Amino acid sequence: MNKSSKKEKSFKEYLQEIESYQQENNLSDKEVANKIHLTTGETREILYCHIDYFTLDRLITYAGRLFSSSEIKVIIEPKKDKLHGRVV
């Protein structure tokens, strides 16, 4: 899995958790917006998975407003050494 795919997967996991929270608690978009301190429009961008509009750290912040810190999972992976080859 390349770096872009991992990033996209992380985004989608956070987006799905926020959407699941909304559904499980039977909340309107406006109610979710109030909980995460965003406008209803910005919240809909999250709920409709517009991942290009947000950074991962912003999504973590918003998720932190919905969930306790013990419910948030962040996985940090070490960078792999980049090997460069040259064909002569």
PDB file of N, CA, C and O in Angstrom:
ATOM      1  N   MET A   1       0.859  -1.170   0.000  1.00  0.00           N
ATOM      2  CA  MET A   1       0.000   0.000   0.000  1.00  0.00           C
ATOM      3  C   MET A   1       0.906   1.233   0.000  1.00  0.00           C
ATOM      4  O   MET A   1       1.790   1.354   0.848  1.00  0.00           O
ATOM      5  N   ASN A   2       0.691   2.131  -0.931  1.00  0.00           N
ATOM      6  CA  ASN A   2       1.540   3.317  -1.011  1.00  0.00           C
ATOM      7  C   ASN A   2       1.086   4.376  -0.013  1.00  0.00           C
ATOM      8  O   ASN A   2       0.033   4.254   0.613  1.00  0.00           O
ATOM      9  N   LYS A   3       1.902   5.415   0.120  1.00  0.00           N
ATOM     10  CA  LYS A   3       1.646   6.469   1.101  1.00  0.00           C
ATOM     11  C   LYS A   3       0.285   7.120   0.889  1.00  0.00           C
ATOM     12  O   LYS A   3      -0.440   7.378   1.850  1.00  0.00           O
ATOM     13  N   SER A   4      -0.058   7.380  -0.352  1.00  0.00           N
ATOM     14  CA  SER A   4      -1.339   8.006  -0.666  1.00  0.00           C
ATOM     15  C   SER A   4      -2.506   7.119  -0.251  1.00  0.00           C
ATOM     16  O   SER A   4      -3.503   7.609   0.280  1.00  0.00           O
ATOM     17  N   SER A   5      -2.385   5.819  -0.489  1.00  0.00           N
ATOM     18  CA  SER A   5      -3.449   4.887  -0.115  1.00  0.00           C
ATOM     19  C   SER A   5      -3.617   4.811   1.395  1.00  0.00           C
ATOM     20  O   SER A   5      -4.740   4.740   1.893  1.00  0.00           O
ATOM     21  N   LYS A   6      -2.495   4.827   2.134  1.00  0.00           N
ATOM     22  CA  LYS A   6      -2.558   4.799   3.602  1.00  0.00           C
ATOM     23  C   LYS A   6      -3.228   6.056   4.132  1.00  0.00           C
ATOM     24  O   LYS A   6      -4.050   5.990   5.046  1.00  0.00           O
ATOM     25  N   LYS A   7      -2.878   7.196   3.559  1.00  0.00           N
ATOM     26  CA  LYS A   7      -3.468   8.458   3.987  1.00  0.00           C
ATOM     27  C   LYS A   7      -4.966   8.451   3.715  1.00  0.00           C
ATOM     28  O   LYS A   7      -5.761   8.848   4.566  1.00  0.00           O
ATOM     29  N   GLU A   8      -5.341   8.000   2.534  1.00  0.00           N
ATOM     30  CA  GLU A   8      -6.762   7.942   2.174  1.00  0.00           C
ATOM     31  C   GLU A   8      -7.513   6.998   3.102  1.00  0.00           C
ATOM     32  O   GLU A   8      -8.645   7.282   3.496  1.00  0.00           O
ATOM     33  N   LYS A   9      -6.889   5.876   3.453  1.00  0.00           N
ATOM     34  CA  LYS A   9      -7.520   4.923   4.368  1.00  0.00           C
ATOM     35  C   LYS A   9      -7.739   5.556   5.737  1.00  0.00           C
ATOM     36  O   LYS A   9      -8.802   5.380   6.333  1.00  0.00           O
ATOM     37  N   SER A  10      -6.752   6.289   6.242  1.00  0.00           N
ATOM     38  CA  SER A  10      -6.879   6.962   7.530  1.00  0.00           C
ATOM     39  C   SER A  10      -8.014   7.976   7.499  1.00  0.00           C
ATOM     40  O   SER A  10      -8.823   8.040   8.425  1.00  0.00           O
ATOM     41  N   PHE A  11      -8.070   8.767   6.433  1.00  0.00           N
ATOM     42  CA  PHE A  11      -9.145   9.738   6.289  1.00  0.00           C
ATOM     43  C   PHE A  11     -10.498   9.037   6.326  1.00  0.00           C
ATOM     44  O   PHE A  11     -11.398   9.437   7.065  1.00  0.00           O
ATOM     45  N   LYS A  12     -10.627   8.006   5.532  1.00  0.00           N
ATOM     46  CA  LYS A  12     -11.916   7.315   5.436  1.00  0.00           C
ATOM     47  C   LYS A  12     -12.330   6.703   6.766  1.00  0.00           C
ATOM     48  O   LYS A  12     -13.514   6.693   7.103  1.00  0.00           O
ATOM     49  N   GLU A  13     -11.366   6.194   7.524  1.00  0.00           N
ATOM     50  CA  GLU A  13     -11.692   5.622   8.832  1.00  0.00           C
ATOM     51  C   GLU A  13     -12.279   6.687   9.755  1.00  0.00           C
ATOM     52  O   GLU A  13     -13.278   6.441  10.431  1.00  0.00           O
ATOM     53  N   TYR A  14     -11.662   7.869   9.785  1.00  0.00           N
ATOM     54  CA  TYR A  14     -12.184   8.954  10.616  1.00  0.00           C
ATOM     55  C   TYR A  14     -13.541   9.424  10.126  1.00  0.00           C
ATOM     56  O   TYR A  14     -14.447   9.663  10.924  1.00  0.00           O
ATOM     57  N   LEU A  15     -13.681   9.556   8.825  1.00  0.00           N
ATOM     58  CA  LEU A  15     -14.962   9.987   8.268  1.00  0.00           C
ATOM     59  C   LEU A  15     -16.065   8.989   8.598  1.00  0.00           C
ATOM     60  O   LEU A  15     -17.178   9.386   8.945  1.00  0.00           O
ATOM     61  N   GLN A  16     -15.765   7.703   8.493  1.00  0.00           N
ATOM     62  CA  GLN A  16     -16.750   6.666   8.800  1.00  0.00           C
ATOM     63  C   GLN A  16     -17.122   6.663  10.275  1.00  0.00           C
ATOM     64  O   GLN A  16     -18.284   6.450  10.621  1.00  0.00           O
ATOM     65  N   GLU A  17     -16.148   6.896  11.144  1.00  0.00           N
ATOM     66  CA  GLU A  17     -16.433   6.942  12.577  1.00  0.00           C
ATOM     67  C   GLU A  17     -17.359   8.107  12.921  1.00  0.00           C
ATOM     68  O   GLU A  17     -18.273   7.961  13.733  1.00  0.00           O
ATOM     69  N   ILE A  18     -17.121   9.255  12.305  1.00  0.00           N
ATOM     70  CA  ILE A  18     -17.977  10.415  12.560  1.00  0.00           C
ATOM     71  C   ILE A  18     -19.381  10.158  12.026  1.00  0.00           C
ATOM     72  O   ILE A  18     -20.369  10.484  12.684  1.00  0.00           O
ATOM     73  N   GLU A  19     -19.467   9.576  10.839  1.00  0.00           N
ATOM     74  CA  GLU A  19     -20.775   9.256  10.262  1.00  0.00           C
ATOM     75  C   GLU A  19     -21.513   8.219  11.114  1.00  0.00           C
ATOM     76  O   GLU A  19     -22.718   8.343  11.334  1.00  0.00           O
ATOM     77  N   SER A  20     -20.804   7.211  11.587  1.00  0.00           N
ATOM     78  CA  SER A  20     -21.413   6.187  12.446  1.00  0.00           C
ATOM     79  C   SER A  20     -21.922   6.802  13.743  1.00  0.00           C
ATOM     80  O   SER A  20     -23.003   6.455  14.219  1.00  0.00           O
ATOM     81  N   TYR A  21     -21.148   7.709  14.308  1.00  0.00           N
ATOM     82  CA  TYR A  21     -21.558   8.394  15.535  1.00  0.00           C
ATOM     83  C   TYR A  21     -22.881   9.129  15.300  1.00  0.00           C
ATOM     84  O   TYR A  21     -23.793   9.071  16.125  1.00  0.00           O
ATOM     85  N   GLN A  22     -22.967   9.809  14.178  1.00  0.00           N
ATOM     86  CA  GLN A  22     -24.189  10.542  13.850  1.00  0.00           C
ATOM     87  C   GLN A  22     -25.385   9.591  13.765  1.00  0.00           C
ATOM     88  O   GLN A  22     -26.448   9.865  14.322  1.00  0.00           O
ATOM     89  N   GLN A  23     -25.200   8.479  13.067  1.00  0.00           N
ATOM     90  CA  GLN A  23     -26.296   7.527  12.877  1.00  0.00           C
ATOM     91  C   GLN A  23     -26.690   6.846  14.188  1.00  0.00           C
ATOM     92  O   GLN A  23     -27.875   6.720  14.495  1.00  0.00           O
ATOM     93  N   GLU A  24     -25.690   6.408  14.960  1.00  0.00           N
ATOM     94  CA  GLU A  24     -25.972   5.704  16.215  1.00  0.00           C
ATOM     95  C   GLU A  24     -26.677   6.591  17.234  1.00  0.00           C
ATOM     96  O   GLU A  24     -27.459   6.107  18.052  1.00  0.00           O
ATOM     97  N   ASN A  25     -26.398   7.891  17.181  1.00  0.00           N
ATOM     98  CA  ASN A  25     -26.993   8.824  18.132  1.00  0.00           C
ATOM     99  C   ASN A  25     -28.161   9.605  17.545  1.00  0.00           C
ATOM    100  O   ASN A  25     -28.698  10.517  18.174  1.00  0.00           O
ATOM    101  N   ASN A  26     -28.546   9.225  16.317  1.00  0.00           N
ATOM    102  CA  ASN A  26     -29.694   9.831  15.641  1.00  0.00           C
ATOM    103  C   ASN A  26     -29.616  11.361  15.651  1.00  0.00           C
ATOM    104  O   ASN A  26     -30.562  12.044  16.043  1.00  0.00           O
ATOM    105  N   LEU A  27     -28.462  11.882  15.211  1.00  0.00           N
ATOM    106  CA  LEU A  27     -28.225  13.320  15.213  1.00  0.00           C
ATOM    107  C   LEU A  27     -28.377  13.895  13.813  1.00  0.00           C
ATOM    108  O   LEU A  27     -28.051  13.245  12.819  1.00  0.00           O
ATOM    109  N   SER A  28     -28.871  15.105  13.753  1.00  0.00           N
ATOM    110  CA  SER A  28     -28.939  15.815  12.470  1.00  0.00           C
ATOM    111  C   SER A  28     -27.545  16.342  12.131  1.00  0.00           C
ATOM    112  O   SER A  28     -26.654  16.358  12.980  1.00  0.00           O
ATOM    113  N   ASP A  29     -27.367  16.771  10.889  1.00  0.00           N
ATOM    114  CA  ASP A  29     -26.095  17.366  10.486  1.00  0.00           C
ATOM    115  C   ASP A  29     -25.791  18.589  11.355  1.00  0.00           C
ATOM    116  O   ASP A  29     -24.643  18.814  11.738  1.00  0.00           O
ATOM    117  N   LYS A  30     -26.813  19.367  11.661  1.00  0.00           N
ATOM    118  CA  LYS A  30     -26.638  20.566  12.480  1.00  0.00           C
ATOM    119  C   LYS A  30     -26.181  20.214  13.891  1.00  0.00           C
ATOM    120  O   LYS A  30     -25.332  20.903  14.456  1.00  0.00           O
ATOM    121  N   GLU A  31     -26.733  19.153  14.464  1.00  0.00           N
ATOM    122  CA  GLU A  31     -26.339  18.738  15.810  1.00  0.00           C
ATOM    123  C   GLU A  31     -24.877  18.275  15.842  1.00  0.00           C
ATOM    124  O   GLU A  31     -24.144  18.582  16.782  1.00  0.00           O
ATOM    125  N   VAL A  32     -24.465  17.544  14.820  1.00  0.00           N
ATOM    126  CA  VAL A  32     -23.063  17.129  14.730  1.00  0.00           C
ATOM    127  C   VAL A  32     -22.184  18.365  14.580  1.00  0.00           C
ATOM    128  O   VAL A  32     -21.138  18.466  15.221  1.00  0.00           O
ATOM    129  N   ALA A  33     -22.601  19.300  13.739  1.00  0.00           N
ATOM    130  CA  ALA A  33     -21.845  20.539  13.528  1.00  0.00           C
ATOM    131  C   ALA A  33     -21.639  21.283  14.849  1.00  0.00           C
ATOM    132  O   ALA A  33     -20.547  21.780  15.124  1.00  0.00           O
ATOM    133  N   ASN A  34     -22.679  21.353  15.650  1.00  0.00           N
ATOM    134  CA  ASN A  34     -22.560  22.033  16.943  1.00  0.00           C
ATOM    135  C   ASN A  34     -21.563  21.325  17.859  1.00  0.00           C
ATOM    136  O   ASN A  34     -20.813  21.975  18.587  1.00  0.00           O
ATOM    137  N   LYS A  35     -21.556  20.005  17.822  1.00  0.00           N
ATOM    138  CA  LYS A  35     -20.655  19.237  18.687  1.00  0.00           C
ATOM    139  C   LYS A  35     -19.190  19.387  18.282  1.00  0.00           C
ATOM    140  O   LYS A  35     -18.304  19.388  19.138  1.00  0.00           O
ATOM    141  N   ILE A  36     -18.935  19.515  16.984  1.00  0.00           N
ATOM    142  CA  ILE A  36     -17.538  19.614  16.547  1.00  0.00           C
ATOM    143  C   ILE A  36     -17.131  21.054  16.213  1.00  0.00           C
ATOM    144  O   ILE A  36     -16.029  21.297  15.722  1.00  0.00           O
ATOM    145  N   HIS A  37     -18.044  22.016  16.488  1.00  0.00           N
ATOM    146  CA  HIS A  37     -17.754  23.441  16.335  1.00  0.00           C
ATOM    147  C   HIS A  37     -17.426  23.828  14.892  1.00  0.00           C
ATOM    148  O   HIS A  37     -16.445  24.523  14.624  1.00  0.00           O
ATOM    149  N   LEU A  38     -18.268  23.362  13.975  1.00  0.00           N
ATOM    150  CA  LEU A  38     -18.150  23.719  12.568  1.00  0.00           C
ATOM    151  C   LEU A  38     -19.491  24.207  12.063  1.00  0.00           C
ATOM    152  O   LEU A  38     -20.509  24.072  12.742  1.00  0.00           O
ATOM    153  N   THR A  39     -19.486  24.778  10.864  1.00  0.00           N
ATOM    154  CA  THR A  39     -20.754  25.129  10.245  1.00  0.00           C
ATOM    155  C   THR A  39     -21.408  23.841   9.737  1.00  0.00           C
ATOM    156  O   THR A  39     -20.749  22.811   9.595  1.00  0.00           O
ATOM    157  N   THR A  40     -22.692  23.916   9.471  1.00  0.00           N
ATOM    158  CA  THR A  40     -23.396  22.752   8.935  1.00  0.00           C
ATOM    159  C   THR A  40     -22.812  22.364   7.581  1.00  0.00           C
ATOM    160  O   THR A  40     -22.694  21.177   7.276  1.00  0.00           O
ATOM    161  N   GLY A  41     -22.448  23.345   6.772  1.00  0.00           N
ATOM    162  CA  GLY A  41     -21.858  23.065   5.458  1.00  0.00           C
ATOM    163  C   GLY A  41     -20.538  22.321   5.565  1.00  0.00           C
ATOM    164  O   GLY A  41     -20.304  21.352   4.842  1.00  0.00           O
ATOM    165  N   GLU A  42     -19.665  22.779   6.477  1.00  0.00           N
ATOM    166  CA  GLU A  42     -18.386  22.099   6.668  1.00  0.00           C
ATOM    167  C   GLU A  42     -18.587  20.678   7.186  1.00  0.00           C
ATOM    168  O   GLU A  42     -17.881  19.749   6.793  1.00  0.00           O
ATOM    169  N   THR A  43     -19.557  20.535   8.068  1.00  0.00           N
ATOM    170  CA  THR A  43     -19.847  19.203   8.620  1.00  0.00           C
ATOM    171  C   THR A  43     -20.356  18.275   7.535  1.00  0.00           C
ATOM    172  O   THR A  43     -20.000  17.097   7.512  1.00  0.00           O
ATOM    173  N   ARG A  44     -21.173  18.779   6.645  1.00  0.00           N
ATOM    174  CA  ARG A  44     -21.663  17.946   5.536  1.00  0.00           C
ATOM    175  C   ARG A  44     -20.514  17.515   4.630  1.00  0.00           C
ATOM    176  O   ARG A  44     -20.541  16.415   4.078  1.00  0.00           O
ATOM    177  N   GLU A  45     -19.513  18.368   4.472  1.00  0.00           N
ATOM    178  CA  GLU A  45     -18.345  17.984   3.682  1.00  0.00           C
ATOM    179  C   GLU A  45     -17.639  16.791   4.320  1.00  0.00           C
ATOM    180  O   GLU A  45     -17.124  15.924   3.614  1.00  0.00           O
ATOM    181  N   ILE A  46     -17.614  16.744   5.640  1.00  0.00           N
ATOM    182  CA  ILE A  46     -17.045  15.587   6.340  1.00  0.00           C
ATOM    183  C   ILE A  46     -17.946  14.375   6.152  1.00  0.00           C
ATOM    184  O   ILE A  46     -17.477  13.295   5.794  1.00  0.00           O
ATOM    185  N   LEU A  47     -19.227  14.554   6.392  1.00  0.00           N
ATOM    186  CA  LEU A  47     -20.168  13.429   6.339  1.00  0.00           C
ATOM    187  C   LEU A  47     -20.309  12.856   4.930  1.00  0.00           C
ATOM    188  O   LEU A  47     -20.643  11.681   4.773  1.00  0.00           O
ATOM    189  N   TYR A  48     -20.058  13.669   3.912  1.00  0.00           N
ATOM    190  CA  TYR A  48     -20.140  13.187   2.538  1.00  0.00           C
ATOM    191  C   TYR A  48     -18.766  12.834   1.970  1.00  0.00           C
ATOM    192  O   TYR A  48     -18.590  12.698   0.760  1.00  0.00           O
ATOM    193  N   CYS A  49     -17.793  12.690   2.883  1.00  0.00           N
ATOM    194  CA  CYS A  49     -16.454  12.168   2.558  1.00  0.00           C
ATOM    195  C   CYS A  49     -15.677  13.000   1.541  1.00  0.00           C
ATOM    196  O   CYS A  49     -15.028  12.438   0.658  1.00  0.00           O
ATOM    197  N   HIS A  50     -15.728  14.300   1.645  1.00  0.00           N
ATOM    198  CA  HIS A  50     -14.917  15.167   0.796  1.00  0.00           C
ATOM    199  C   HIS A  50     -13.536  15.305   1.433  1.00  0.00           C
ATOM    200  O   HIS A  50     -13.226  16.321   2.056  1.00  0.00           O
ATOM    201  N   ILE A  51     -12.714  14.274   1.271  1.00  0.00           N
ATOM    202  CA  ILE A  51     -11.432  14.229   1.983  1.00  0.00           C
ATOM    203  C   ILE A  51     -10.437  15.266   1.503  1.00  0.00           C
ATOM    204  O   ILE A  51      -9.485  15.578   2.218  1.00  0.00           O
ATOM    205  N   ASP A  52     -10.628  15.804   0.322  1.00  0.00           N
ATOM    206  CA  ASP A  52      -9.697  16.810  -0.185  1.00  0.00           C
ATOM    207  C   ASP A  52      -9.835  18.148   0.543  1.00  0.00           C
ATOM    208  O   ASP A  52      -8.964  19.008   0.418  1.00  0.00           O
ATOM    209  N   TYR A  53     -10.909  18.330   1.293  1.00  0.00           N
ATOM    210  CA  TYR A  53     -11.157  19.602   1.956  1.00  0.00           C
ATOM    211  C   TYR A  53     -10.528  19.684   3.348  1.00  0.00           C
ATOM    212  O   TYR A  53     -10.510  20.753   3.957  1.00  0.00           O
ATOM    213  N   PHE A  54     -10.013  18.561   3.853  1.00  0.00           N
ATOM    214  CA  PHE A  54      -9.546  18.520   5.233  1.00  0.00           C
ATOM    215  C   PHE A  54      -8.172  17.884   5.338  1.00  0.00           C
ATOM    216  O   PHE A  54      -7.785  17.064   4.505  1.00  0.00           O
ATOM    217  N   THR A  55      -7.443  18.272   6.371  1.00  0.00           N
ATOM    218  CA  THR A  55      -6.198  17.595   6.693  1.00  0.00           C
ATOM    219  C   THR A  55      -6.506  16.553   7.754  1.00  0.00           C
ATOM    220  O   THR A  55      -7.511  16.649   8.459  1.00  0.00           O
ATOM    221  N   LEU A  56      -5.648  15.570   7.862  1.00  0.00           N
ATOM    222  CA  LEU A  56      -5.871  14.512   8.839  1.00  0.00           C
ATOM    223  C   LEU A  56      -5.878  15.066  10.257  1.00  0.00           C
ATOM    224  O   LEU A  56      -6.669  14.618  11.087  1.00  0.00           O
ATOM    225  N   ASP A  57      -5.015  16.027  10.551  1.00  0.00           N
ATOM    226  CA  ASP A  57      -4.993  16.572  11.914  1.00  0.00           C
ATOM    227  C   ASP A  57      -6.286  17.314  12.239  1.00  0.00           C
ATOM    228  O   ASP A  57      -6.720  17.312  13.391  1.00  0.00           O
ATOM    229  N   ARG A  58      -6.904  17.945  11.251  1.00  0.00           N
ATOM    230  CA  ARG A  58      -8.206  18.583  11.496  1.00  0.00           C
ATOM    231  C   ARG A  58      -9.275  17.536  11.795  1.00  0.00           C
ATOM    232  O   ARG A  58     -10.089  17.715  12.701  1.00  0.00           O
ATOM    233  N   LEU A  59      -9.270  16.445  11.033  1.00  0.00           N
ATOM    234  CA  LEU A  59     -10.255  15.390  11.296  1.00  0.00           C
ATOM    235  C   LEU A  59     -10.058  14.783  12.679  1.00  0.00           C
ATOM    236  O   LEU A  59     -11.030  14.471  13.367  1.00  0.00           O
ATOM    237  N   ILE A  60      -8.811  14.616  13.086  1.00  0.00           N
ATOM    238  CA  ILE A  60      -8.536  14.090  14.430  1.00  0.00           C
ATOM    239  C   ILE A  60      -9.083  15.053  15.485  1.00  0.00           C
ATOM    240  O   ILE A  60      -9.650  14.623  16.489  1.00  0.00           O
ATOM    241  N   THR A  61      -8.910  16.343  15.254  1.00  0.00           N
ATOM    242  CA  THR A  61      -9.444  17.348  16.185  1.00  0.00           C
ATOM    243  C   THR A  61     -10.963  17.243  16.287  1.00  0.00           C
ATOM    244  O   THR A  61     -11.520  17.260  17.385  1.00  0.00           O
ATOM    245  N   TYR A  62     -11.622  17.136  15.149  1.00  0.00           N
ATOM    246  CA  TYR A  62     -13.087  17.058  15.151  1.00  0.00           C
ATOM    247  C   TYR A  62     -13.561  15.761  15.811  1.00  0.00           C
ATOM    248  O   TYR A  62     -14.529  15.762  16.572  1.00  0.00           O
ATOM    249  N   ALA A  63     -12.878  14.666  15.516  1.00  0.00           N
ATOM    250  CA  ALA A  63     -13.238  13.393  16.149  1.00  0.00           C
ATOM    251  C   ALA A  63     -13.044  13.487  17.657  1.00  0.00           C
ATOM    252  O   ALA A  63     -13.829  12.931  18.425  1.00  0.00           O
ATOM    253  N   GLY A  64     -11.997  14.193  18.079  1.00  0.00           N
ATOM    254  CA  GLY A  64     -11.740  14.368  19.501  1.00  0.00           C
ATOM    255  C   GLY A  64     -12.851  15.125  20.206  1.00  0.00           C
ATOM    256  O   GLY A  64     -13.040  14.967  21.412  1.00  0.00           O
ATOM    257  N   ARG A  65     -13.573  15.933  19.480  1.00  0.00           N
ATOM    258  CA  ARG A  65     -14.700  16.652  20.073  1.00  0.00           C
ATOM    259  C   ARG A  65     -15.924  15.755  20.240  1.00  0.00           C
ATOM    260  O   ARG A  65     -16.823  16.061  21.023  1.00  0.00           O
ATOM    261  N   LEU A  66     -15.952  14.652  19.503  1.00  0.00           N
ATOM    262  CA  LEU A  66     -17.067  13.709  19.615  1.00  0.00           C
ATOM    263  C   LEU A  66     -16.766  12.550  20.555  1.00  0.00           C
ATOM    264  O   LEU A  66     -17.646  12.081  21.276  1.00  0.00           O
ATOM    265  N   PHE A  67     -15.525  12.094  20.544  1.00  0.00           N
ATOM    266  CA  PHE A  67     -15.153  10.900  21.274  1.00  0.00           C
ATOM    267  C   PHE A  67     -14.154  11.236  22.370  1.00  0.00           C
ATOM    268  O   PHE A  67     -13.416  12.217  22.275  1.00  0.00           O
ATOM    269  N   SER A  68     -14.138  10.414  23.406  1.00  0.00           N
ATOM    270  CA  SER A  68     -13.105  10.601  24.425  1.00  0.00           C
ATOM    271  C   SER A  68     -11.760  10.199  23.833  1.00  0.00           C
ATOM    272  O   SER A  68     -11.704   9.463  22.847  1.00  0.00           O
ATOM    273  N   SER A  69     -10.681  10.679  24.433  1.00  0.00           N
ATOM    274  CA  SER A  69      -9.353  10.385  23.886  1.00  0.00           C
ATOM    275  C   SER A  69      -9.056   8.893  23.871  1.00  0.00           C
ATOM    276  O   SER A  69      -8.240   8.440  23.069  1.00  0.00           O
ATOM    277  N   SER A  70      -9.699   8.121  24.740  1.00  0.00           N
ATOM    278  CA  SER A  70      -9.469   6.679  24.744  1.00  0.00           C
ATOM    279  C   SER A  70     -10.159   5.981  23.581  1.00  0.00           C
ATOM    280  O   SER A  70      -9.907   4.803  23.326  1.00  0.00           O
ATOM    281  N   GLU A  71     -11.026   6.696  22.876  1.00  0.00           N
ATOM    282  CA  GLU A  71     -11.731   6.107  21.743  1.00  0.00           C
ATOM    283  C   GLU A  71     -11.097   6.450  20.403  1.00  0.00           C
ATOM    284  O   GLU A  71     -11.544   5.956  19.367  1.00  0.00           O
ATOM    285  N   ILE A  72     -10.071   7.283  20.404  1.00  0.00           N
ATOM    286  CA  ILE A  72      -9.438   7.704  19.160  1.00  0.00           C
ATOM    287  C   ILE A  72      -8.166   6.907  18.949  1.00  0.00           C
ATOM    288  O   ILE A  72      -7.323   6.813  19.841  1.00  0.00           O
ATOM    289  N   LYS A  73      -8.034   6.332  17.759  1.00  0.00           N
ATOM    290  CA  LYS A  73      -6.865   5.531  17.427  1.00  0.00           C
ATOM    291  C   LYS A  73      -6.058   6.257  16.364  1.00  0.00           C
ATOM    292  O   LYS A  73      -6.565   6.612  15.300  1.00  0.00           O
ATOM    293  N   VAL A  74      -4.789   6.468  16.683  1.00  0.00           N
ATOM    294  CA  VAL A  74      -3.873   7.072  15.727  1.00  0.00           C
ATOM    295  C   VAL A  74      -2.716   6.109  15.553  1.00  0.00           C
ATOM    296  O   VAL A  74      -2.086   5.706  16.531  1.00  0.00           O
ATOM    297  N   ILE A  75      -2.439   5.744  14.334  1.00  0.00           N
ATOM    298  CA  ILE A  75      -1.341   4.819  14.052  1.00  0.00           C
ATOM    299  C   ILE A  75      -0.234   5.607  13.373  1.00  0.00           C
ATOM    300  O   ILE A  75      -0.444   6.250  12.344  1.00  0.00           O
ATOM    301  N   ILE A  76       0.934   5.543  13.960  1.00  0.00           N
ATOM    302  CA  ILE A  76       2.088   6.220  13.392  1.00  0.00           C
ATOM    303  C   ILE A  76       3.066   5.152  12.953  1.00  0.00           C
ATOM    304  O   ILE A  76       3.513   4.329  13.752  1.00  0.00           O
ATOM    305  N   GLU A  77       3.391   5.176  11.680  1.00  0.00           N
ATOM    306  CA  GLU A  77       4.318   4.193  11.134  1.00  0.00           C
ATOM    307  C   GLU A  77       5.626   4.872  10.789  1.00  0.00           C
ATOM    308  O   GLU A  77       5.631   5.996  10.287  1.00  0.00           O
ATOM    309  N   PRO A  78       6.737   4.199  11.055  1.00  0.00           N
ATOM    310  CA  PRO A  78       8.024   4.797  10.702  1.00  0.00           C
ATOM    311  C   PRO A  78       8.171   4.872   9.190  1.00  0.00           C
ATOM    312  O   PRO A  78       7.653   4.033   8.454  1.00  0.00           O
ATOM    313  N   LYS A  79       8.893   5.900   8.746  1.00  0.00           N
ATOM    314  CA  LYS A  79       9.151   6.019   7.318  1.00  0.00           C
ATOM    315  C   LYS A  79      10.136   4.944   6.915  1.00  0.00           C
ATOM    316  O   LYS A  79      11.088   4.648   7.637  1.00  0.00           O
ATOM    317  N   LYS A  80       9.902   4.377   5.780  1.00  0.00           N
ATOM    318  CA  LYS A  80      10.844   3.405   5.234  1.00  0.00           C
ATOM    319  C   LYS A  80      11.934   4.182   4.510  1.00  0.00           C
ATOM    320  O   LYS A  80      11.675   5.213   3.888  1.00  0.00           O
ATOM    321  N   ASP A  81      13.150   3.673   4.602  1.00  0.00           N
ATOM    322  CA  ASP A  81      14.246   4.321   3.885  1.00  0.00           C
ATOM    323  C   ASP A  81      13.938   4.306   2.403  1.00  0.00           C
ATOM    324  O   ASP A  81      13.514   3.295   1.845  1.00  0.00           O
ATOM    325  N   LYS A  82      14.155   5.418   1.797  1.00  0.00           N
ATOM    326  CA  LYS A  82      13.925   5.511   0.361  1.00  0.00           C
ATOM    327  C   LYS A  82      15.223   5.131  -0.334  1.00  0.00           C
ATOM    328  O   LYS A  82      16.258   5.772  -0.153  1.00  0.00           O
ATOM    329  N   LEU A  83      15.144   4.105  -1.110  1.00  0.00           N
ATOM    330  CA  LEU A  83      16.299   3.659  -1.867  1.00  0.00           C
ATOM    331  C   LEU A  83      16.228   4.248  -3.260  1.00  0.00           C
ATOM    332  O   LEU A  83      15.200   4.175  -3.934  1.00  0.00           O
ATOM    333  N   HIS A  84      17.312   4.819  -3.669  1.00  0.00           N
ATOM    334  CA  HIS A  84      17.362   5.407  -5.001  1.00  0.00           C
ATOM    335  C   HIS A  84      18.307   4.592  -5.866  1.00  0.00           C
ATOM    336  O   HIS A  84      19.429   4.280  -5.465  1.00  0.00           O
ATOM    337  N   GLY A  85      17.851   4.265  -7.016  1.00  0.00           N
ATOM    338  CA  GLY A  85      18.687   3.516  -7.943  1.00  0.00           C
ATOM    339  C   GLY A  85      18.966   4.359  -9.169  1.00  0.00           C
ATOM    340  O   GLY A  85      18.238   5.298  -9.490  1.00  0.00           O
ATOM    341  N   ARG A  86      20.023   4.000  -9.831  1.00  0.00           N
ATOM    342  CA  ARG A  86      20.377   4.740 -11.030  1.00  0.00           C
ATOM    343  C   ARG A  86      20.834   3.733 -12.071  1.00  0.00           C
ATOM    344  O   ARG A  86      21.665   2.865 -11.803  1.00  0.00           O
ATOM    345  N   VAL A  87      20.282   3.866 -13.241  1.00  0.00           N
ATOM    346  CA  VAL A  87      20.663   2.984 -14.339  1.00  0.00           C
ATOM    347  C   VAL A  87      21.673   3.730 -15.194  1.00  0.00           C
ATOM    348  O   VAL A  87      21.433   4.859 -15.621  1.00  0.00           O
ATOM    349  N   VAL A  88      22.799   3.088 -15.436  1.00  0.00           N
ATOM    350  CA  VAL A  88      23.854   3.716 -16.243  1.00  0.00           C
ATOM    351  C   VAL A  88      24.013   2.958 -17.535  1.00  0.00           C
ATOM    352  O   VAL A  88      24.850   3.318 -18.363  1.00  0.00           O
TER     353      VAL A  88
END
